[in-house]
Amino acid sequence: MLRMNREKNTIKTSVKNYCANYDTGYKCCGVMIDKDLKQYIDQDYYNKPCKIANGDNCQYYDHIVRKTAGF
């Protein structure tokens, strides 16, 4: 018997399913990608509550996740 996904389609669900910076409990890993495709840790995001889950804007989510996942 197949089990259906019972999670509602919310912004928190999209963060959990698509954001590479997501860590358990909606903590951010803080990894950002600059225009030269180099990765760095942004101390303003690292180990802090997820900005998207709290209703704020997130640089990584807006520029990477939203564009690639089609939100």
Stockholm file with secondary structure:
# STOCKHOLM 1.0

chainA/1-71         MLRMNREKNTIKTSVKNYCANYDTGYKCCGVMIDKDLKQYIDQDYYNKPCKIANGDNCQYYDHIVRKTAGF
#=GR chainA/1-71 SS CCCCCCCCCCHHHHHHHHCTTEETTTEECCEEECTTSCEEECTTTTTSBCTTTTTCCCHHIIIIIHHHHTC
#=GC SS_cons        CCCCCCCCCCHHHHHHHHCTTEETTTEECCEEECTTSCEEECTTTTTSBCTTTTTCCCHHIIIIIHHHHTC
//
